[in-house]
Amino acid sequence: MSIEEKRDQLMEELMPFEDHLERFTYIIDRAKSIAPLPEDCKIETFLIKGCVSQLWVFPQFKEGLCKFQADSDASITKGTAGLLCELYSNETPEDVVRMEPDFLADVGITQHLSPNRRNGLTGVREKIKAYAQMQIDHAG
């Protein structure tokens, strides 16, 4: 499945909800199915700055593809970051750098986040993009 198809699939999952509270309830429920990061991955290196909650994004690069896993002490933060990790995992670094997560605004998520949570989400995107760019630079 291409990164565009994954984005479209996530949008289809999130669009049917009538209001943002239902959508966030769904995202929180999704967060419960995300495996927690091992404690030794919850280090300063993977901590997202600017987020009120403790939020970590653990990147990996295997067989030419980026993989990301998020964990947080707040369910809404973990669920929202998990959406980005799901979108960008198992993608080439080039696709990760190229694809912006505009779908989060399109389905009404970013508009209903507090400024601090929005900053955290921006931090997740920047961390993911920087990691992918590092893989591109390293390969070149």
C-alpha positions in Angstrom: 0.0 0.0 0.0 1.4 3.4 -0.9 1.8 6.2 1.6 -1.1 8.0 -0.2 -3.3 5.0 0.2 -2.5 4.8 3.9 -3.3 8.4 4.3 -6.6 7.9 2.5 -7.4 4.9 4.6 -6.7 6.8 7.9 -9.0 9.7 6.6 -11.8 7.2 5.9 -11.4 5.9 9.4 -11.6 9.3 11.0 -14.1 11.1 8.8 -17.4 9.4 9.8 -17.4 10.9 13.3 -19.9 13.7 13.7 -18.0 15.7 16.3 -14.5 16.0 17.5 -15.2 14.4 20.9 -16.3 11.2 19.2 -13.2 11.4 17.0 -10.9 11.8 20.0 -12.6 8.9 21.8 -11.8 6.8 18.8 -8.2 8.0 18.8 -7.9 7.2 22.5 -9.3 3.7 21.9 -6.7 3.3 19.2 -3.9 4.4 21.5 -4.8 1.4 23.8 -3.8 -1.0 21.1 -0.4 0.6 20.6 2.3 -1.4 22.3 4.2 0.6 24.9 7.9 1.4 24.2 10.4 -0.6 26.3 11.6 1.6 29.2 15.2 1.7 27.7 13.7 3.5 24.6 12.1 6.2 26.8 15.2 8.4 26.8 15.9 12.1 26.2 17.0 11.3 22.6 13.5 10.2 21.6 11.6 12.7 23.8 9.5 15.2 21.8 10.2 18.8 23.0 7.3 21.2 23.4 4.7 18.7 24.4 3.2 19.0 27.9 2.9 15.2 28.1 5.8 12.8 28.1 6.0 11.7 24.4 8.6 9.6 22.8 9.0 8.6 19.1 11.4 5.7 18.5 12.7 5.5 14.9 14.2 2.5 13.2 15.6 2.0 9.7 15.5 -1.6 8.3 15.8 -2.8 4.8 15.4 0.6 3.3 12.3 1.5 5.2 11.6 3.8 8.1 9.7 2.6 11.1 8.3 4.7 14.0 6.7 3.9 17.3 5.2 6.4 19.7 4.4 6.2 23.4 3.1 8.8 25.8 1.8 9.1 29.3 -1.4 10.7 27.8 -3.7 8.6 25.7 -4.8 11.4 23.3 -1.1 12.3 22.7 -0.2 8.6 22.2 -3.1 8.1 19.8 -2.5 11.2 17.7 1.3 10.5 17.5 0.4 6.9 16.7 -1.5 8.1 13.6 1.6 9.7 12.3 3.8 6.7 13.1 1.3 4.5 11.3 1.3 6.7 8.2 5.1 7.0 8.0 6.1 3.5 9.1 7.3 1.0 6.4 7.9 3.9 4.0 11.0 5.0 2.2 12.8 8.0 3.7 11.9 10.0 0.5 8.2 9.3 0.9 8.4 10.2 4.6 10.0 13.6 3.8 7.6 14.3 1.0 4.3 13.5 2.5 2.9 16.1 4.9 0.3 15.0 7.5 -2.4 17.5 6.2 -5.0 14.8 6.6 -5.1 15.6 10.3 -6.5 19.0 9.6 -8.7 17.7 6.9 -10.5 15.3 9.3 -10.7 18.0 12.1 -8.1 16.8 14.5 -5.5 19.6 14.7 -8.2 22.3 15.0 -9.4 20.8 18.3 -6.1 20.2 19.9 -4.7 22.5 22.6 -1.8 24.7 21.4 0.6 22.6 23.5 -0.7 19.3 21.9 -0.4 20.9 18.5 3.2 21.8 19.3 3.8 18.2 20.3 2.3 16.9 17.1 4.5 19.4 15.1 7.4 18.1 17.1 6.6 14.5 16.1 6.4 15.4 12.4 9.7 17.3 12.6 11.4 14.4 14.4 10.1 11.8 11.9 11.1 14.0 8.9 14.6 14.7 10.3 15.2 11.0 10.9 14.1 10.2 7.3 16.3 13.0 6.0 19.2 11.7 7.9 18.8 8.3 6.2 18.7 10.0 2.8 21.9 12.0 3.6 23.6 8.9 5.0 22.8 7.0 1.8 24.1 9.7 -0.4 
